[in-house]
Amino acid sequence: ELRICTGYTVDGKPAGLVPTGADAVAKCVPVYETLPGWSESTVGARTMDALPKAARAYLDRVEALAGVPIAMVSTGPDRDETILRHHPFH
Protein backbone atom coordinates (compact mmCIF):
# COMPACT_ATOMS: atom_id res chain seq x y z
CA GLU A 1 0.00 0.00 0.00
CA LEU A 2 0.99 3.61 -0.59
CA ARG A 3 -0.27 6.47 1.50
CA ILE A 4 -0.60 10.01 0.22
CA CYS A 5 -0.96 12.85 2.70
CA THR A 6 -3.97 14.84 1.51
CA GLY A 7 -4.19 17.32 4.36
CA TYR A 8 -3.84 17.89 8.08
CA THR A 9 -6.00 18.31 11.13
CA VAL A 10 -5.08 20.51 14.07
CA ASP A 11 -6.88 19.88 17.34
CA GLY A 12 -9.30 17.64 15.43
CA LYS A 13 -10.25 20.30 12.88
CA PRO A 14 -9.24 20.33 9.21
CA ALA A 15 -6.38 22.74 8.51
CA GLY A 16 -6.45 24.52 5.18
CA LEU A 17 -2.77 25.30 5.50
CA VAL A 18 0.00 24.02 7.72
CA PRO A 19 0.14 26.48 10.62
CA THR A 20 3.22 28.53 11.38
CA GLY A 21 5.36 27.98 14.42
CA ALA A 22 6.92 24.81 15.77
CA ASP A 23 4.33 24.32 18.52
CA ALA A 24 1.41 24.57 16.09
CA VAL A 25 3.08 22.30 13.54
CA ALA A 26 3.69 19.72 16.28
CA LYS A 27 -0.11 19.52 16.71
CA CYS A 28 -0.68 18.70 13.01
CA VAL A 29 -1.98 15.22 12.32
CA PRO A 30 -1.66 14.07 8.69
CA VAL A 31 -4.73 12.82 6.83
CA TYR A 32 -3.84 9.97 4.49
CA GLU A 33 -5.45 8.41 1.46
CA THR A 34 -4.36 4.80 0.94
CA LEU A 35 -3.86 3.37 -2.55
CA PRO A 36 -2.88 -0.16 -3.58
CA GLY A 37 0.81 -0.75 -4.14
CA TRP A 38 2.48 -3.04 -6.65
CA SER A 39 5.27 -5.60 -6.61
CA GLU A 40 6.23 -5.51 -10.29
CA SER A 41 9.43 -3.68 -11.17
CA THR A 42 9.15 -0.32 -12.91
CA VAL A 43 12.86 -0.12 -13.74
CA GLY A 44 13.39 0.70 -17.38
CA ALA A 45 9.74 1.40 -18.22
CA ARG A 46 9.63 4.05 -20.94
CA THR A 47 5.89 4.47 -21.39
CA MET A 48 2.98 4.83 -19.02
CA ASP A 49 1.45 1.66 -20.47
CA ALA A 50 4.58 -0.25 -19.40
CA LEU A 51 3.94 0.63 -15.75
CA PRO A 52 1.83 -1.60 -13.50
CA LYS A 53 -1.83 -0.57 -13.38
CA ALA A 54 -1.55 0.42 -9.70
CA ALA A 55 1.48 2.64 -10.46
CA ARG A 56 -0.48 4.45 -13.17
CA ALA A 57 -3.43 4.89 -10.79
CA TYR A 58 -1.07 6.31 -8.15
CA LEU A 59 0.39 8.84 -10.60
CA ASP A 60 -3.11 9.80 -11.80
CA ARG A 61 -4.16 10.42 -8.19
CA VAL A 62 -1.07 12.53 -7.45
CA GLU A 63 -1.87 14.62 -10.54
CA ALA A 64 -5.48 15.07 -9.43
CA LEU A 65 -4.50 16.09 -5.91
CA ALA A 66 -1.77 18.47 -7.08
CA GLY A 67 -3.92 19.96 -9.83
CA VAL A 68 -1.05 19.88 -12.31
CA PRO A 69 0.09 17.29 -14.83
CA ILE A 70 3.13 15.12 -14.17
CA ALA A 71 5.67 15.82 -16.89
CA MET A 72 8.29 13.15 -16.14
CA VAL A 73 8.46 9.87 -14.29
CA SER A 74 11.82 8.35 -13.42
CA THR A 75 11.80 4.54 -13.57
CA GLY A 76 15.47 3.85 -12.91
CA PRO A 77 18.88 5.41 -12.30
CA ASP A 78 19.84 5.90 -15.95
CA ARG A 79 18.84 8.98 -17.94
CA ASP A 80 17.01 6.94 -20.53
CA GLU A 81 14.90 5.27 -17.84
CA THR A 82 12.48 8.17 -17.84
CA ILE A 83 8.95 8.52 -19.11
CA LEU A 84 8.50 11.96 -20.67
CA ARG A 85 4.77 12.60 -20.76
CA HIS A 86 5.15 16.12 -22.11
CA HIS A 87 7.93 18.65 -22.16
CA PRO A 88 7.94 20.38 -18.75
CA PHE A 89 8.90 23.79 -20.15
CA HIS A 90 6.43 24.08 -23.01
GUSE-567045 format. One line per field, with one value per atom (N, C-alpha, C, O): residue in three letters; atom name; x, y, z. Coordinates in nm, 3 decimals, padded with zeros to 5 digits. Example, Ala and Ser with C-alpha at 12.3 -4.5 7.8 and 13.67 -1.06 7.14 Angstrom:
2
type: ALA;ALA;ALA;ALA;SER;SER;SER;SER
atom: N;CA;C;O;N;CA;C;O
c1: 01.319;01.230;01.320;01.424;01.285;01.367;01.290;01.341
c2: -00.569;-00.450;-00.330;-00.332;-00.225;-00.106;00.003;00.114
c3: 00.780;00.780;00.780;00.846;00.708;00.714;00.787;00.804
END
This chain:
90
type: GLU;GLU;GLU;GLU;LEU;LEU;LEU;LEU;ARG;ARG;ARG;ARG;ILE;ILE;ILE;ILE;CYS;CYS;CYS;CYS;THR;THR;THR;THR;GLY;GLY;GLY;GLY;TYR;TYR;TYR;TYR;THR;THR;THR;THR;VAL;VAL;VAL;VAL;ASP;ASP;ASP;ASP;GLY;GLY;GLY;GLY;LYS;LYS;LYS;LYS;PRO;PRO;PRO;PRO;ALA;ALA;ALA;ALA;GLY;GLY;GLY;GLY;LEU;LEU;LEU;LEU;VAL;VAL;VAL;VAL;PRO;PRO;PRO;PRO;THR;THR;THR;THR;GLY;GLY;GLY;GLY;ALA;ALA;ALA;ALA;ASP;ASP;ASP;ASP;ALA;ALA;ALA;ALA;VAL;VAL;VAL;VAL;ALA;ALA;ALA;ALA;LYS;LYS;LYS;LYS;CYS;CYS;CYS;CYS;VAL;VAL;VAL;VAL;PRO;PRO;PRO;PRO;VAL;VAL;VAL;VAL;TYR;TYR;TYR;TYR;GLU;GLU;GLU;GLU;THR;THR;THR;THR;LEU;LEU;LEU;LEU;PRO;PRO;PRO;PRO;GLY;GLY;GLY;GLY;TRP;TRP;TRP;TRP;SER;SER;SER;SER;GLU;GLU;GLU;GLU;SER;SER;SER;SER;THR;THR;THR;THR;VAL;VAL;VAL;VAL;GLY;GLY;GLY;GLY;ALA;ALA;ALA;ALA;ARG;ARG;ARG;ARG;THR;THR;THR;THR;MET;MET;MET;MET;ASP;ASP;ASP;ASP;ALA;ALA;ALA;ALA;LEU;LEU;LEU;LEU;PRO;PRO;PRO;PRO;LYS;LYS;LYS;LYS;ALA;ALA;ALA;ALA;ALA;ALA;ALA;ALA;ARG;ARG;ARG;ARG;ALA;ALA;ALA;ALA;TYR;TYR;TYR;TYR;LEU;LEU;LEU;LEU;ASP;ASP;ASP;ASP;ARG;ARG;ARG;ARG;VAL;VAL;VAL;VAL;GLU;GLU;GLU;GLU;ALA;ALA;ALA;ALA;LEU;LEU;LEU;LEU;ALA;ALA;ALA;ALA;GLY;GLY;GLY;GLY;VAL;VAL;VAL;VAL;PRO;PRO;PRO;PRO;ILE;ILE;ILE;ILE;ALA;ALA;ALA;ALA;MET;MET;MET;MET;VAL;VAL;VAL;VAL;SER;SER;SER;SER;THR;THR;THR;THR;GLY;GLY;GLY;GLY;PRO;PRO;PRO;PRO;ASP;ASP;ASP;ASP;ARG;ARG;ARG;ARG;ASP;ASP;ASP;ASP;GLU;GLU;GLU;GLU;THR;THR;THR;THR;ILE;ILE;ILE;ILE;LEU;LEU;LEU;LEU;ARG;ARG;ARG;ARG;HIS;HIS;HIS;HIS;HIS;HIS;HIS;HIS;PRO;PRO;PRO;PRO;PHE;PHE;PHE;PHE;HIS;HIS;HIS;HIS
atom: N;CA;C;O;N;CA;C;O;N;CA;C;O;N;CA;C;O;N;CA;C;O;N;CA;C;O;N;CA;C;O;N;CA;C;O;N;CA;C;O;N;CA;C;O;N;CA;C;O;N;CA;C;O;N;CA;C;O;N;CA;C;O;N;CA;C;O;N;CA;C;O;N;CA;C;O;N;CA;C;O;N;CA;C;O;N;CA;C;O;N;CA;C;O;N;CA;C;O;N;CA;C;O;N;CA;C;O;N;CA;C;O;N;CA;C;O;N;CA;C;O;N;CA;C;O;N;CA;C;O;N;CA;C;O;N;CA;C;O;N;CA;C;O;N;CA;C;O;N;CA;C;O;N;CA;C;O;N;CA;C;O;N;CA;C;O;N;CA;C;O;N;CA;C;O;N;CA;C;O;N;CA;C;O;N;CA;C;O;N;CA;C;O;N;CA;C;O;N;CA;C;O;N;CA;C;O;N;CA;C;O;N;CA;C;O;N;CA;C;O;N;CA;C;O;N;CA;C;O;N;CA;C;O;N;CA;C;O;N;CA;C;O;N;CA;C;O;N;CA;C;O;N;CA;C;O;N;CA;C;O;N;CA;C;O;N;CA;C;O;N;CA;C;O;N;CA;C;O;N;CA;C;O;N;CA;C;O;N;CA;C;O;N;CA;C;O;N;CA;C;O;N;CA;C;O;N;CA;C;O;N;CA;C;O;N;CA;C;O;N;CA;C;O;N;CA;C;O;N;CA;C;O;N;CA;C;O;N;CA;C;O;N;CA;C;O;N;CA;C;O;N;CA;C;O;N;CA;C;O;N;CA;C;O;N;CA;C;O;N;CA;C;O;N;CA;C;O;N;CA;C;O;N;CA;C;O;N;CA;C;O;N;CA;C;O;N;CA;C;O;N;CA;C;O
c1: 00.083;00.000;00.087;00.198;00.035;00.099;00.002;-00.118;00.057;-00.027;00.017;00.136;-00.084;-00.060;-00.121;-00.238;-00.043;-00.096;-00.178;-00.126;-00.306;-00.397;-00.435;-00.506;-00.388;-00.419;-00.376;-00.307;-00.419;-00.384;-00.504;-00.591;-00.506;-00.600;-00.516;-00.406;-00.570;-00.508;-00.615;-00.720;-00.589;-00.688;-00.821;-00.928;-00.812;-00.930;-01.006;-01.108;-00.957;-01.025;-00.939;-00.817;-01.002;-00.924;-00.845;-00.897;-00.723;-00.638;-00.622;-00.575;-00.661;-00.645;-00.500;-00.460;-00.422;-00.277;-00.205;-00.262;-00.081;00.000;00.025;00.069;-00.004;00.014;00.162;00.250;00.185;00.322;00.359;00.273;00.486;00.536;00.551;00.465;00.660;00.692;00.587;00.553;00.534;00.433;00.306;00.247;00.263;00.141;00.163;00.074;00.279;00.308;00.313;00.272;00.362;00.369;00.230;00.217;00.126;-00.011;-00.077;-00.185;-00.011;-00.068;-00.071;00.027;-00.183;-00.198;-00.226;-00.324;-00.142;-00.166;-00.291;-00.324;-00.358;-00.473;-00.424;-00.375;-00.437;-00.384;-00.494;-00.602;-00.464;-00.545;-00.458;-00.341;-00.513;-00.436;-00.472;-00.589;-00.368;-00.386;-00.314;-00.221;-00.358;-00.288;-00.146;-00.121;-00.057;00.081;00.096;-00.003;00.220;00.248;00.383;00.467;00.401;00.527;00.609;00.726;00.550;00.623;00.727;00.705;00.839;00.943;00.900;00.834;00.939;00.915;01.045;01.044;01.156;01.286;01.288;01.256;01.325;01.339;01.213;01.217;01.098;00.974;00.990;01.040;00.947;00.963;00.831;00.829;00.722;00.589;00.498;00.525;00.393;00.298;00.233;00.205;00.208;00.145;00.234;00.185;00.366;00.458;00.459;00.513;00.400;00.394;00.281;00.183;00.295;00.183;00.060;00.072;-00.058;-00.183;-00.191;-00.235;-00.149;-00.155;-00.060;-00.090;00.053;00.148;00.086;00.099;00.019;-00.048;-00.160;-00.177;-00.234;-00.343;-00.286;-00.344;-00.172;-00.107;-00.067;-00.094;-00.003;00.039;-00.081;-00.077;-00.188;-00.311;-00.367;-00.415;-00.362;-00.416;-00.330;-00.382;-00.197;-00.107;-00.136;-00.143;-00.153;-00.187;-00.317;-00.324;-00.418;-00.548;-00.537;-00.594;-00.465;-00.450;-00.369;-00.400;-00.264;-00.177;-00.240;-00.209;-00.328;-00.392;-00.303;-00.331;-00.196;-00.105;-00.063;-00.058;-00.033;00.009;00.153;00.238;00.177;00.313;00.381;00.330;00.496;00.567;00.661;00.672;00.730;00.829;00.814;00.778;00.845;00.846;00.977;01.004;01.057;01.182;01.153;01.084;01.205;01.180;01.309;01.307;01.419;01.547;01.656;01.631;01.779;01.888;01.946;02.010;01.926;01.984;01.895;01.773;01.960;01.884;01.774;01.667;01.801;01.701;01.590;01.500;01.596;01.490;01.392;01.368;01.338;01.248;01.131;01.149;01.014;00.895;00.871;00.847;00.878;00.850;00.709;00.683;00.617;00.477;00.452;00.375;00.517;00.515;00.633;00.681;00.678;00.793;00.756;00.657;00.833;00.794;00.804;00.750;00.871;00.890;00.816;00.844;00.723;00.643;00.499;00.416
c2: -00.119;00.000;00.124;00.125;00.230;00.361;00.460;00.457;00.544;00.647;00.783;00.813;00.865;01.001;01.094;01.079;01.187;01.285;01.386;01.454;01.395;01.484;01.608;01.695;01.616;01.732;01.707;01.610;01.798;01.789;01.830;01.905;01.779;01.831;01.888;01.840;01.991;02.051;02.058;02.119;01.995;01.988;01.931;01.975;01.832;01.764;01.836;01.787;01.953;02.030;02.034;02.044;02.025;02.033;02.164;02.270;02.155;02.274;02.299;02.213;02.416;02.452;02.465;02.429;02.515;02.530;02.480;02.478;02.440;02.402;02.529;02.630;02.526;02.648;02.685;02.603;02.807;02.853;02.832;02.832;02.815;02.798;02.651;02.569;02.620;02.481;02.416;02.300;02.489;02.432;02.396;02.290;02.483;02.457;02.342;02.258;02.339;02.230;02.097;01.994;02.096;01.972;01.915;01.795;01.998;01.952;01.898;01.840;01.915;01.870;01.717;01.650;01.666;01.522;01.502;01.557;01.426;01.407;01.324;01.233;01.358;01.282;01.209;01.271;01.077;00.997;00.934;00.901;00.920;00.841;00.721;00.737;00.601;00.480;00.423;00.406;00.395;00.337;00.202;00.179;00.113;-00.016;00.004;00.092;-00.077;-00.075;-00.178;-00.231;-00.205;-00.304;-00.369;-00.310;-00.489;-00.560;-00.573;-00.612;-00.542;-00.551;-00.440;-00.329;-00.469;-00.368;-00.263;-00.295;-00.140;-00.032;00.011;00.099;-00.050;-00.012;-00.031;-00.138;00.075;00.070;00.096;00.103;00.111;00.140;00.274;00.370;00.281;00.405;00.463;00.567;00.396;00.447;00.424;00.336;00.501;00.483;00.346;00.284;00.298;00.166;00.053;-00.055;00.077;-00.025;-00.034;-00.129;00.064;00.063;-00.028;-00.046;-00.084;-00.160;-00.071;00.050;-00.132;-00.057;00.026;00.141;-00.031;00.042;00.162;00.264;00.151;00.264;00.377;00.494;00.342;00.445;00.511;00.633;00.433;00.489;00.583;00.687;00.546;00.631;00.765;00.870;00.761;00.884;00.969;01.091;00.906;00.980;01.050;01.163;00.983;01.042;01.158;01.260;01.144;01.253;01.375;01.487;01.352;01.462;01.530;01.653;01.451;01.507;01.588;01.697;01.537;01.609;01.737;01.839;01.731;01.847;01.950;02.069;01.905;01.996;02.037;02.134;01.963;01.988;01.855;01.754;01.854;01.729;01.691;01.777;01.563;01.512;01.509;01.449;01.574;01.582;01.464;01.412;01.422;01.315;01.217;01.254;01.091;00.987;00.911;00.855;00.909;00.835;00.690;00.663;00.597;00.454;00.379;00.257;00.448;00.385;00.490;00.608;00.446;00.541;00.602;00.707;00.539;00.590;00.697;00.695;00.789;00.898;00.849;00.909;00.741;00.694;00.612;00.563;00.597;00.527;00.631;00.639;00.708;00.817;00.818;00.804;00.835;00.852;01.002;01.069;01.054;01.196;01.205;01.171;01.250;01.260;01.382;01.377;01.491;01.612;01.696;01.681;01.784;01.865;01.960;02.033;01.959;02.038;02.189;02.264;02.234;02.379;02.435;02.547;02.359;02.408;02.420;02.459
c3: 00.000;00.000;00.000;00.053;-00.060;-00.059;00.005;-00.020;00.088;00.150;00.098;00.088;00.066;00.022;00.127;00.162;00.175;00.270;00.191;00.102;00.224;00.151;00.231;00.181;00.354;00.436;00.579;00.610;00.666;00.808;00.892;00.847;01.013;01.113;01.227;01.256;01.290;01.407;01.515;01.495;01.626;01.734;01.683;01.724;01.595;01.543;01.434;01.388;01.392;01.288;01.162;01.171;01.044;00.921;00.912;00.945;00.868;00.851;00.703;00.629;00.658;00.518;00.479;00.368;00.571;00.550;00.674;00.783;00.657;00.772;00.852;00.797;00.981;01.062;01.077;01.054;01.115;01.138;01.283;01.372;01.307;01.442;01.478;01.446;01.544;01.577;01.666;01.646;01.762;01.852;01.778;01.802;01.687;01.609;01.511;01.493;01.449;01.354;01.427;01.372;01.549;01.628;01.655;01.681;01.649;01.671;01.543;01.549;01.429;01.301;01.296;01.330;01.253;01.232;01.083;01.032;01.012;00.869;00.842;00.917;00.733;00.683;00.559;00.464;00.559;00.449;00.366;00.415;00.238;00.146;00.110;00.073;00.120;00.094;-00.043;-00.076;-00.122;-00.255;-00.259;-00.182;-00.347;-00.358;-00.410;-00.493;-00.363;-00.414;-00.524;-00.575;-00.562;-00.665;-00.634;-00.566;-00.685;-00.661;-00.789;-00.783;-00.902;-01.029;-01.037;-00.986;-01.101;-01.117;-01.220;-01.319;-01.195;-01.291;-01.358;-01.444;-01.320;-01.374;-01.525;-01.577;-01.593;-01.738;-01.816;-01.939;-01.749;-01.822;-01.892;-01.832;-02.017;-02.094;-02.142;-02.209;-02.108;-02.139;-02.019;-01.937;-02.011;-01.902;-01.909;-01.806;-02.031;-02.047;-01.997;-01.965;-01.989;-01.940;-01.787;-01.730;-01.721;-01.575;-01.527;-01.598;-01.408;-01.350;-01.336;-01.316;-01.346;-01.338;-01.209;-01.213;-01.097;-00.970;-00.970;-00.908;-01.037;-01.046;-01.127;-01.091;-01.235;-01.317;-01.237;-01.245;-01.161;-01.079;-00.972;-00.943;-00.914;-00.815;-00.877;-00.819;-00.993;-01.060;-01.100;-01.088;-01.146;-01.180;-01.056;-01.065;-00.941;-00.819;-00.772;-00.727;-00.782;-00.745;-00.833;-00.784;-00.963;-01.054;-01.011;-01.007;-00.980;-00.943;-00.814;-00.804;-00.717;-00.591;-00.607;-00.546;-00.688;-00.708;-00.801;-00.793;-00.889;-00.983;-01.099;-01.168;-01.119;-01.231;-01.291;-01.221;-01.420;-01.483;-01.444;-01.422;-01.438;-01.417;-01.552;-01.647;-01.562;-01.689;-01.709;-01.820;-01.603;-01.614;-01.499;-01.387;-01.530;-01.429;-01.444;-01.551;-01.339;-01.342;-01.305;-01.206;-01.383;-01.357;-01.328;-01.314;-01.320;-01.291;-01.282;-01.302;-01.251;-01.230;-01.358;-01.352;-01.471;-01.595;-01.658;-01.642;-01.730;-01.794;-01.887;-01.893;-01.958;-02.053;-01.987;-02.055;-01.856;-01.784;-01.727;-01.606;-01.819;-01.784;-01.881;-02.002;-01.828;-01.911;-01.922;-01.821;-02.042;-02.067;-02.121;-02.237;-02.037;-02.076;-02.163;-02.259;-02.130;-02.211;-02.166;-02.054;-02.251;-02.216;-02.102;-02.113;-01.993;-01.875;-01.894;-01.812;-01.998;-02.015;-02.135;-02.179;-02.189;-02.301;-02.263;-02.345
END
